[in-house]
Amino acid sequence: MTALLELRNVSRSYPSGEEQVAVLKDISLQIHAGEMVAIVGVSGSGKSTLMNILGCLDKPTSGTYRVAGRDVSTLDPDALAQLRREHFGFIFQRYHLLSHLTAAQNVEIPAVYAGIERKKRQARARELLFAAGIKRSRRLPTFTAFWRTAAACQHCPRADERRTGDSGG
């Protein structure tokens, strides 16, 4: 079975003056659909760098990264954006929700970029918010920690869920 995410001998370094500082060194791993993985380590150990590579927000300095069998390094920016839209959801530490939008509108944002028609994305947003325990107050702003977390979680496709163009995610 093909791994959903596969890193082979991935390294990432950054310039620091005239030197290169290695943050990740020769990382190899496979993550299959449905697996739960925790990335843990002390501050400065490369967790964020690894997550940025896994989420296709950064590229390795060397090595190979494949998502669903596709070599990420061969993708142009549009194909990379589509890959992120279909396979990844992000919950950033600071949520990155738009405070002037309602919870439902924030949940709809990825579907807008995916070109999903308004009625379908609104129905999907209602369904996702209901699943997150947000029932009657979809129109309220997303300012409490619970709301921000719940709304941000709804941006995330499940790793084991087959994504299609009309899935609303």
MDAnalysis code that builds the backbone (N, CA, C; Angstrom):
import MDAnalysis as mda
import numpy as np

u = mda.Universe.empty(507, n_residues=169, atom_resindex=np.repeat(np.arange(169), 3), trajectory=True)
u.add_TopologyAttr("name", ["N", "CA", "C"] * 169)
u.add_TopologyAttr("resid", np.arange(1, 170))
u.add_TopologyAttr("resname", ["MET", "THR", "ALA", "LEU", "LEU", "GLU", "LEU", "ARG", "ASN", "VAL", "SER", "ARG", "SER", "TYR", "PRO", "SER", "GLY", "GLU", "GLU", "GLN", "VAL", "ALA", "VAL", "LEU", "LYS", "ASP", "ILE", "SER", "LEU", "GLN", "ILE", "HIS", "ALA", "GLY", "GLU", "MET", "VAL", "ALA", "ILE", "VAL", "GLY", "VAL", "SER", "GLY", "SER", "GLY", "LYS", "SER", "THR", "LEU", "MET", "ASN", "ILE", "LEU", "GLY", "CYS", "LEU", "ASP", "LYS", "PRO", "THR", "SER", "GLY", "THR", "TYR", "ARG", "VAL", "ALA", "GLY", "ARG", "ASP", "VAL", "SER", "THR", "LEU", "ASP", "PRO", "ASP", "ALA", "LEU", "ALA", "GLN", "LEU", "ARG", "ARG", "GLU", "HIS", "PHE", "GLY", "PHE", "ILE", "PHE", "GLN", "ARG", "TYR", "HIS", "LEU", "LEU", "SER", "HIS", "LEU", "THR", "ALA", "ALA", "GLN", "ASN", "VAL", "GLU", "ILE", "PRO", "ALA", "VAL", "TYR", "ALA", "GLY", "ILE", "GLU", "ARG", "LYS", "LYS", "ARG", "GLN", "ALA", "ARG", "ALA", "ARG", "GLU", "LEU", "LEU", "PHE", "ALA", "ALA", "GLY", "ILE", "LYS", "ARG", "SER", "ARG", "ARG", "LEU", "PRO", "THR", "PHE", "THR", "ALA", "PHE", "TRP", "ARG", "THR", "ALA", "ALA", "ALA", "CYS", "GLN", "HIS", "CYS", "PRO", "ARG", "ALA", "ASP", "GLU", "ARG", "ARG", "THR", "GLY", "ASP", "SER", "GLY", "GLY"])
u.atoms.positions = np.array([
    [0.842, -1.185, 0.000],
    [0.000, 0.000, 0.000],
    [0.889, 1.250, 0.000],
    [0.577, 2.194, -0.858],
    [1.336, 3.433, -0.946],
    [1.076, 4.291, 0.281],
    [2.131, 4.839, 0.835],
    [2.002, 5.732, 1.986],
    [1.316, 7.018, 1.543],
    [0.505, 7.589, 2.423],
    [-0.120, 8.873, 2.136],
    [0.953, 9.961, 2.105],
    [1.835, 9.942, 3.088],
    [2.964, 10.869, 3.158],
    [4.244, 10.057, 3.281],
    [5.244, 10.391, 2.486],
    [6.505, 9.663, 2.557],
    [7.686, 10.621, 2.400],
    [8.545, 10.615, 3.397],
    [9.797, 11.364, 3.353],
    [10.934, 10.368, 3.194],
    [11.858, 10.653, 2.280],
    [13.045, 9.806, 2.106],
    [14.291, 10.679, 2.179],
    [15.065, 10.456, 3.221],
    [16.346, 11.156, 3.392],
    [16.203, 12.674, 3.269],
    [15.168, 13.221, 3.892],
    [14.895, 14.653, 3.804],
    [15.764, 15.421, 4.798],
    [16.380, 16.464, 4.291],
    [17.150, 17.392, 5.120],
    [16.693, 18.803, 4.789],
    [16.829, 19.682, 5.766],
    [16.501, 21.093, 5.541],
    [17.507, 21.928, 6.305],
    [18.141, 22.836, 5.590],
    [19.085, 23.745, 6.232],
    [18.767, 25.166, 5.792],
    [19.214, 26.105, 6.608],
    [18.985, 27.519, 6.350],
    [20.320, 28.249, 6.411],
    [20.473, 29.291, 5.605],
    [21.713, 30.067, 5.685],
    [21.762, 30.890, 6.971],
    [22.932, 30.944, 7.560],
    [23.182, 31.778, 8.731],
    [24.552, 32.407, 8.522],
    [24.538, 33.614, 8.015],
    [25.801, 34.237, 7.632],
    [26.374, 33.485, 6.452],
    [27.600, 33.030, 6.591],
    [28.237, 32.282, 5.507],
    [28.108, 30.780, 5.691],
    [27.434, 30.351, 6.738],
    [27.270, 28.926, 7.019],
    [25.837, 28.485, 6.748],
    [25.666, 27.185, 6.656],
    [24.340, 26.572, 6.570],
    [24.064, 25.878, 7.904],
    [22.907, 26.151, 8.480],
    [22.518, 25.505, 9.731],
    [21.529, 24.394, 9.394],
    [21.900, 23.166, 9.704],
    [21.031, 22.010, 9.432],
    [19.970, 21.914, 10.522],
    [18.707, 21.980, 10.115],
    [17.596, 21.870, 11.058],
    [17.051, 20.446, 11.049],
    [16.927, 19.858, 9.873],
    [16.521, 18.456, 9.728],
    [17.638, 17.719, 9.002],
    [17.948, 16.530, 9.477],
    [19.042, 15.761, 8.872],
    [18.573, 14.355, 8.541],
    [18.474, 14.066, 7.258],
    [18.243, 12.704, 6.774],
    [17.024, 12.028, 7.420],
    [15.875, 12.700, 7.370],
    [14.632, 12.181, 7.949],
    [13.934, 11.286, 6.928],
    [13.565, 10.093, 7.346],
    [12.767, 9.188, 6.513],
    [11.595, 8.689, 7.339],
    [10.413, 8.751, 6.760],
    [9.233, 8.217, 7.439],
    [8.112, 8.023, 6.447],
    [7.191, 7.144, 6.810],
    [5.979, 6.919, 6.026],
    [4.786, 7.051, 6.957],
    [3.762, 7.720, 6.467],
    [2.505, 7.832, 7.202],
    [1.412, 7.337, 6.268],
    [0.674, 6.337, 6.714],
    [-0.407, 5.761, 5.913],
    [-1.745, 6.357, 6.335],
    [-2.714, 6.311, 5.442],
    [-4.056, 6.824, 5.721],
    [-4.586, 6.200, 7.003],
    [-5.141, 7.045, 7.858],
    [-5.742, 6.581, 9.104],
    [-4.793, 6.516, 10.275],
    [-3.497, 6.632, 10.034],
    [-2.530, 6.598, 11.132],
    [-2.555, 7.911, 11.904],
    [-2.306, 7.809, 13.195],
    [-2.170, 8.990, 14.052],
    [-0.690, 9.121, 14.380],
    [-0.152, 10.310, 14.197],
    [1.268, 10.548, 14.419],
    [1.423, 11.798, 15.275],
    [2.307, 11.741, 16.244],
    [2.641, 12.910, 17.055],
    [4.085, 13.285, 16.771],
    [4.312, 14.542, 16.532],
    [5.671, 15.040, 16.327],
    [6.015, 15.845, 17.568],
    [6.953, 15.333, 18.335],
    [7.308, 15.958, 19.609],
    [8.804, 16.238, 19.654],
    [9.185, 17.203, 20.451],
    [10.592, 17.533, 20.624],
    [10.734, 18.842, 21.362],
    [11.932, 19.112, 21.797],
    [12.200, 20.348, 22.523],
    [12.138, 21.530, 21.562],
    [12.038, 22.708, 22.114],
    [12.029, 23.929, 21.323],
    [13.288, 23.993, 20.465],
    [13.112, 24.298, 19.194],
    [14.245, 24.414, 18.288],
    [14.704, 23.108, 17.669],
    [13.942, 22.031, 17.882],
    [14.379, 20.725, 17.371],
    [13.963, 20.454, 15.926],
    [13.178, 21.354, 15.322],
    [12.806, 21.188, 13.920],
    [11.367, 20.751, 13.683],
    [10.535, 20.736, 14.734],
    [9.132, 20.311, 14.581],
    [8.392, 21.184, 13.571],
    [8.497, 22.488, 13.717],
    [7.788, 23.398, 12.806],
    [8.322, 23.276, 11.387],
    [9.619, 23.124, 11.245],
    [10.210, 22.945, 9.919],
    [9.680, 21.672, 9.274],
    [9.635, 20.594, 10.042],
    [9.102, 19.334, 9.520],
    [7.634, 19.487, 9.137],
    [6.842, 20.132, 9.984],
    [5.419, 20.329, 9.677],
    [5.239, 21.202, 8.432],
    [6.085, 22.210, 8.275],
    [5.997, 23.050, 7.076],
    [6.305, 22.257, 5.815],
    [7.244, 21.335, 5.901],
    [7.539, 20.479, 4.744],
    [6.384, 19.515, 4.510],
    [5.897, 18.878, 5.573],
    [4.782, 17.934, 5.425],
    [3.543, 18.607, 4.848],
    [3.303, 19.867, 5.217],
    [2.145, 20.604, 4.722],
    [2.383, 21.311, 3.402],
    [3.534, 21.081, 2.797],
    [3.893, 21.680, 1.505],
    [3.974, 23.205, 1.568],
    [4.335, 23.728, 2.735],
    [4.555, 25.159, 2.887],
    [6.029, 25.507, 2.716],
    [6.887, 24.496, 2.748],
    [8.328, 24.653, 2.572],
    [8.835, 23.419, 1.832],
    [10.025, 23.518, 1.278],
    [10.605, 22.387, 0.538],
    [11.887, 21.935, 1.225],
    [12.172, 20.650, 1.163],
    [13.428, 20.178, 1.738],
    [14.626, 20.676, 0.928],
    [15.758, 20.806, 1.607],
    [17.002, 21.146, 0.928],
    [17.463, 19.961, 0.092],
    [17.250, 18.760, 0.630],
    [17.586, 17.540, -0.107],
    [16.636, 16.432, 0.319],
    [16.595, 15.383, -0.466],
    [15.705, 14.268, -0.187],
    [14.429, 14.362, -0.997],
    [13.543, 13.403, -0.786],
    [12.303, 13.300, -1.552],
    [11.108, 13.312, -0.619],
    [10.076, 14.049, -1.016],
    [8.814, 14.063, -0.277],
    [7.695, 13.755, -1.257],
    [6.903, 12.733, -0.930],
    [5.764, 12.335, -1.764],
    [4.473, 12.424, -0.957],
    [3.447, 12.922, -1.612],
    [2.098, 12.959, -1.044],
    [1.228, 12.116, -1.956],
    [0.654, 11.060, -1.412],
    [-0.175, 10.134, -2.187],
    [0.561, 9.668, -3.447],
    [1.852, 9.419, -3.307],
    [2.660, 8.916, -4.407],
    [3.225, 9.970, -5.341],
    [2.823, 11.228, -5.180],
    [3.292, 12.304, -6.065],
    [4.499, 13.005, -5.460],
    [5.553, 13.127, -6.240],
    [6.752, 13.835, -5.799],
    [6.441, 15.329, -5.770],
    [6.448, 15.900, -4.594],
    [6.068, 17.297, -4.405],
    [7.020, 18.246, -5.139],
    [8.278, 17.875, -5.266],
    [9.265, 18.770, -5.887],
    [8.992, 19.017, -7.368],
    [8.178, 18.181, -7.993],
    [7.894, 18.331, -9.423],
    [6.667, 19.204, -9.697],
    [5.980, 19.645, -8.653],
    [4.720, 20.365, -8.833],
    [4.932, 21.865, -8.983],
    [4.196, 22.471, -9.918],
    [4.229, 23.920, -10.052],
    [3.350, 24.528, -8.951],
    [3.407, 25.843, -8.752],
    [2.651, 26.458, -7.654],
    [1.148, 26.158, -7.674],
    [0.528, 26.126, -8.853],
    [-0.906, 25.832, -8.920],
    [-1.202, 24.397, -8.501],
    [-0.394, 23.455, -8.971],
    [-0.582, 22.050, -8.600],
    [-0.319, 21.849, -7.115],
    [0.644, 22.579, -6.578],
    [0.949, 22.499, -5.150],
    [-0.222, 23.037, -4.322],
    [-0.820, 24.139, -4.771],
    [-1.985, 24.695, -4.076],
    [-3.148, 23.708, -4.112],
    [-3.358, 23.064, -5.243],
    [-4.429, 22.071, -5.348],
    [-4.157, 20.888, -4.423],
    [-2.918, 20.441, -4.372],
    [-2.542, 19.332, -3.490],
    [-2.830, 19.687, -2.032],
    [-2.448, 20.897, -1.626],
    [-2.723, 21.336, -0.244],
    [-4.221, 21.380, 0.013],
    [-4.968, 21.887, -0.955],
    [-6.420, 22.011, -0.798],
    [-7.074, 20.639, -0.648],
    [-6.586, 19.653, -1.387],
    [-7.203, 18.329, -1.389],
    [-6.753, 17.439, -0.239],
    [-5.532, 17.635, 0.246],
    [-4.973, 16.681, 1.202],
    [-4.699, 17.240, 2.589],
    [-4.686, 18.557, 2.751],
    [-4.261, 19.119, 4.023],
    [-5.247, 20.131, 4.561],
    [-5.290, 20.203, 5.858],
    [-5.962, 21.271, 6.569],
    [-4.987, 21.734, 7.627],
    [-5.020, 22.989, 7.930],
    [-4.064, 23.533, 8.875],
    [-4.785, 24.172, 10.043],
    [-4.301, 23.905, 11.230],
    [-4.730, 24.646, 12.410],
    [-3.474, 25.294, 12.955],
    [-3.347, 26.575, 12.707],
    [-2.170, 27.288, 13.161],
    [-2.337, 27.657, 14.629],
    [-1.231, 27.911, 15.282],
    [-1.262, 28.238, 16.695],
    [-2.149, 29.451, 16.960],
    [-2.178, 30.374, 16.066],
    [-2.980, 31.583, 16.247],
    [-4.261, 31.544, 15.408],
    [-4.630, 30.398, 14.901],
    [-5.878, 30.101, 14.195],
    [-5.999, 30.693, 12.804],
    [-5.590, 31.925, 12.581],
    [-5.680, 32.577, 11.278],
    [-7.110, 32.613, 10.740],
    [-8.076, 32.779, 11.622],
    [-9.455, 32.977, 11.181],
    [-9.677, 34.468, 10.972],
    [-10.628, 34.794, 10.142],
    [-10.935, 36.191, 9.858],
    [-12.003, 36.660, 10.836],
    [-11.635, 37.595, 11.710],
    [-12.516, 38.001, 12.807],
    [-13.774, 38.717, 12.329],
    [-13.759, 39.298, 11.148],
    [-14.940, 39.996, 10.646],
    [-15.953, 39.037, 10.009],
    [-15.592, 37.756, 9.902],
    [-16.504, 36.751, 9.347],
    [-17.103, 35.909, 10.464],
    [-18.243, 35.315, 10.180],
    [-18.869, 34.398, 11.129],
    [-18.142, 33.056, 11.101],
    [-18.498, 32.200, 12.047],
    [-17.923, 30.853, 12.078],
    [-18.204, 30.140, 10.757],
    [-19.446, 30.218, 10.290],
    [-19.815, 29.539, 9.043],
    [-19.022, 30.088, 7.862],
    [-18.862, 31.396, 7.788],
    [-18.114, 31.993, 6.682],
    [-16.643, 31.580, 6.719],
    [-16.061, 31.505, 7.912],
    [-14.678, 31.044, 8.027],
    [-14.540, 29.608, 7.549],
    [-15.506, 28.772, 7.884],
    [-15.462, 27.372, 7.472],
    [-15.602, 27.252, 5.954],
    [-16.330, 28.157, 5.345],
    [-16.553, 28.120, 3.895],
    [-15.334, 28.511, 3.063],
    [-14.373, 29.189, 3.636],
    [-13.265, 29.750, 2.858],
    [-12.567, 28.731, 1.958],
    [-12.154, 27.556, 2.445],
    [-11.483, 26.616, 1.531],
    [-12.373, 26.186, 0.365],
    [-13.680, 26.081, 0.614],
    [-14.603, 25.681, -0.445],
    [-14.742, 26.783, -1.496],
    [-14.625, 28.035, -1.077],
    [-14.652, 29.149, -2.032],
    [-13.476, 29.006, -2.994],
    [-12.280, 28.767, -2.442],
    [-11.089, 28.625, -3.282],
    [-11.133, 27.369, -4.135],
    [-11.874, 26.368, -3.695],
    [-12.003, 25.130, -4.469],
    [-13.043, 25.269, -5.575],
    [-13.748, 26.415, -5.616],
    [-14.725, 26.651, -6.667],
    [-16.064, 25.961, -6.451],
    [-16.361, 25.604, -5.224],
    [-17.621, 24.919, -4.920],
    [-18.745, 25.951, -4.855],
    [-19.870, 25.620, -5.454],
    [-20.980, 26.570, -5.509],
    [-21.478, 26.917, -4.103],
    [-22.027, 28.110, -3.996],
    [-22.392, 28.691, -2.702],
    [-23.315, 27.803, -1.871],
    [-24.383, 27.283, -2.452],
    [-25.336, 26.475, -1.679],
    [-24.678, 25.222, -1.118],
    [-23.831, 24.581, -1.919],
    [-23.149, 23.366, -1.453],
    [-22.188, 23.678, -0.318],
    [-21.431, 24.775, -0.460],
    [-20.455, 25.074, 0.594],
    [-21.147, 25.541, 1.875],
    [-22.286, 26.241, 1.755],
    [-23.023, 26.641, 2.952],
    [-23.602, 25.422, 3.661],
    [-24.131, 24.484, 2.897],
    [-24.668, 23.255, 3.494],
    [-23.557, 22.466, 4.177],
    [-22.398, 22.391, 3.526],
    [-21.261, 21.665, 4.111],
    [-20.776, 22.367, 5.383],
    [-20.742, 23.687, 5.374],
    [-20.322, 24.438, 6.566],
    [-21.277, 24.168, 7.725],
    [-22.574, 24.167, 7.455],
    [-23.558, 23.859, 8.515],
    [-23.324, 22.466, 9.074],
    [-23.108, 21.511, 8.173],
    [-22.870, 20.123, 8.578],
    [-21.611, 20.007, 9.449],
    [-20.542, 20.655, 9.035],
    [-19.283, 20.581, 9.781],
    [-19.384, 21.272, 11.133],
    [-20.023, 22.430, 11.165],
    [-20.173, 23.131, 12.441],
    [-21.071, 22.352, 13.390],
    [-22.106, 21.739, 12.868],
    [-22.971, 20.899, 13.698],
    [-22.162, 19.751, 14.287],
    [-21.313, 19.133, 13.458],
    [-20.468, 18.023, 13.927],
    [-19.500, 18.483, 15.008],
    [-19.108, 19.771, 14.964],
    [-18.189, 20.321, 15.965],
    [-18.928, 20.814, 17.204],
    [-20.248, 20.648, 17.229],
    [-21.016, 21.067, 18.395],
    [-21.504, 22.500, 18.331],
    [-21.377, 23.132, 17.176],
    [-21.856, 24.500, 16.998],
    [-23.153, 24.407, 16.211],
    [-24.260, 24.604, 16.902],
    [-25.554, 24.357, 16.269],
    [-26.275, 25.642, 15.896],
    [-26.724, 26.392, 16.868],
    [-27.596, 27.520, 16.577],
    [-26.852, 28.805, 16.243],
    [-25.629, 28.924, 16.656],
    [-24.958, 30.220, 16.606],
    [-23.935, 30.331, 15.487],
    [-24.207, 29.716, 14.361],
    [-23.268, 29.764, 13.238],
    [-23.014, 31.187, 12.755],
    [-23.960, 32.078, 13.028],
    [-23.835, 33.442, 12.518],
    [-23.037, 34.348, 13.449],
    [-22.724, 33.859, 14.638],
    [-21.966, 34.682, 15.573],
    [-20.497, 34.742, 15.171],
    [-19.821, 35.823, 15.549],
    [-18.388, 35.916, 15.264],
    [-17.614, 34.814, 15.979],
    [-16.443, 34.517, 15.454],
    [-15.618, 33.437, 16.013],
    [-14.582, 34.024, 16.959],
    [-15.012, 34.459, 18.150],
    [-14.039, 35.092, 19.027],
    [-13.690, 34.312, 20.281],
    [-14.423, 33.284, 20.649],
    [-14.017, 32.505, 21.816],
    [-13.031, 31.426, 21.388],
    [-12.234, 30.954, 22.326],
    [-11.241, 29.919, 22.006],
    [-11.918, 28.677, 21.447],
    [-13.045, 28.264, 22.020],
    [-13.759, 27.084, 21.527],
    [-14.170, 27.279, 20.076],
    [-14.758, 28.423, 19.793],
    [-15.227, 28.686, 18.438],
    [-14.076, 28.706, 17.448],
    [-12.989, 29.355, 17.832],
    [-11.842, 29.427, 16.921],
    [-11.309, 28.032, 16.628],
    [-11.189, 27.217, 17.673],
    [-10.679, 25.859, 17.481],
    [-11.639, 25.037, 16.636],
    [-12.916, 25.092, 16.960],
    [-13.907, 24.307, 16.222],
    [-13.959, 24.726, 14.755],
    [-13.962, 26.024, 14.503],
    [-14.020, 26.498, 13.119],
    [-12.742, 26.133, 12.368],
    [-11.594, 26.279, 13.012],
    [-10.330, 25.932, 12.359],
    [-10.268, 24.446, 12.049],
    [-10.781, 23.617, 12.942],
    [-10.766, 22.166, 12.711],
    [-11.558, 21.798, 11.471],
    [-12.555, 22.550, 11.137],
    [-13.403, 22.209, 10.007],
    [-12.727, 22.488, 8.674],
    [-11.584, 23.167, 8.688],
    [-10.813, 23.368, 7.464],
    [-10.040, 22.122, 7.084],
    [-9.968, 21.143, 7.972],
    [-9.055, 20.013, 7.808],
    [-9.737, 18.801, 7.198],
    [-9.298, 18.371, 6.014],
    [-9.800, 17.094, 5.508],
    [-9.210, 15.971, 6.346],
    [-9.947, 14.910, 6.528],
    [-9.407, 13.751, 7.244],
    [-8.415, 13.063, 6.326],
    [-7.320, 12.602, 6.889],
    [-6.275, 11.971, 6.081],
    [-6.780, 10.717, 5.390],
    [-7.775, 10.054, 5.971],
    [-8.264, 8.818, 5.368],
    [-9.546, 9.023, 4.573],
    [-9.957, 10.272, 4.384],
    [-11.184, 10.555, 3.649],
    [-10.833, 10.841, 2.199],
    [-11.506, 10.202, 1.293],
    [-11.289, 10.430, -0.134],
    [-11.853, 11.796, -0.475],
    [-11.052, 12.668, -1.051],
    [-11.493, 14.025, -1.365],
    [-11.901, 14.109, -2.831],
    [-13.013, 14.775, -3.092],
    [-13.449, 15.017, -4.461],
    [-13.737, 16.492, -4.611],
    [-13.908, 16.941, -5.838],
    [-14.124, 18.350, -6.097],
    [-15.354, 18.923, -5.440],
    [-16.372, 18.098, -5.158],
    [-17.595, 18.639, -4.576],
    [-17.757, 18.250, -3.113],
    [-16.662, 17.884, -2.445],
    [-16.766, 17.417, -1.069],
    [-16.954, 18.536, -0.070],
    [-16.740, 19.770, -0.489],
    [-16.968, 20.889, 0.402],
    [-15.808, 21.199, 1.319],
    [-14.728, 20.458, 1.262],
    [-13.623, 20.675, 2.179],
    [-12.657, 21.639, 1.669],
])
